[in-house]
Structure formats: structure tokens, C-alpha cells
Amino acid sequence: MSKHDCYTCGAASAMQAFKGRSFNVSFKQMNRMVHSLAGHECTECAEIEFDAPSAERYAQAGDELIEDAKRVMADEMKRIRRKLHFTQKSAVQLLSGGGHNAFSRYERAEVEPPKPLFVLMRLLDRHPELVRELQAINECSDINTLLVQKQLQRES
């Protein structure tokens, strides 16, 4: 097995050849395994350098994972919105305060939804009864009551 110096840590003759190994590609807590890769690993710092064909396959798997994840997220946004009987416009007004076509762009995978919005949509999917609570919170009646109290305190 041939060895050469590590480009990352500079350790002399530390790069140990490997082949047939599997590595995980991850994107936003989503994972995909890529099998039968070859290259070199540093015995000192564990840096990995893939050979050219393996690097190409690993990069392609990463690109595909990102595209698949975006499509799955877009499909989930649409499915959940429909399940909750929201129009795209009402979803924006109630949930995000974004632009008028924000949900359309999320659902076409043109733009990724902000993580808090995606998490909220998934929470509402599991607990649709929370929609009423969300609507009540958006009305801000409790906040307006607090504002009136604050004004009365200042005046007294």
C-alpha cells in the first residue's frame, strides 16, 4: 500500500490507502450512504482523500441528496398545507409573514422554507388542533391587553 504526506496535518507518509469503504453523506439531518469508495486516510488526523472516481461518486451522491431533500421538503409543505385546509395566502399570513408568494416558492422547491417554519408545519401536521391556538396567538388580543395595562400604569 502506497503512502504519502497528509496535505491537512503535514504528517509524513501518513496517508494509508483504502478501498471498498462506505461513507455517509449528510444534509440537514438527512443521510445517504455511498459504498465502495477508495482513496487515502491519514493515520494522524483521519483526513480522507478520495480517488477521482470515488470523489465524483461521493459529490454526486451529495448533490442528489440535496435535491431529493429539497423536493421532499417542498412536497411536505404542500401536503401539510392542504391537510390543514390553508390556501397559500392564508398559510403565509398565519405562519410566516413572508411575501405573498412564499408558499408557492417553497412548494416548487425554488426556495427552502426557514427551518422554524418547516418545524412548525410538521408540528401542525402531528397536532392539527393547534391551528386554533395559532390563530388566537396571531390575533394578539393577549398582547393588546398587556399594552393597555402598560399604558394605564404609565398614566397613574
Number of C-alpha atoms within 10 A of each C-alpha: 7 10 14 15 14 23 13 12 13 13 15 13 13 22 25 19 18 18 14 9 11 13 12 13 17 14 12 8 5 12 14 14 13 18 15 13 18 20 19 22 19 24 14 14 14 15 15 18 19 18 15 11 12 18 15 12 16 21 14 13 18 20 14 13 18 18 13 13 18 20 18 14 19 23 16 18 24 21 15 18 21 13 12 16 11 14 14 18 16 15 20 18 14 16 15 16 12 13 12 14 11 19 25 19 16 22 23 16 19 13 14 18 20 10 10 10 13 17 12 13 22 16 13 18 19 11 10 15 11 13 15 10 10 13 12 12 13 14 11 11 11 11 12 11 11 12 12 11 12 11 11 10 9 8 7 5
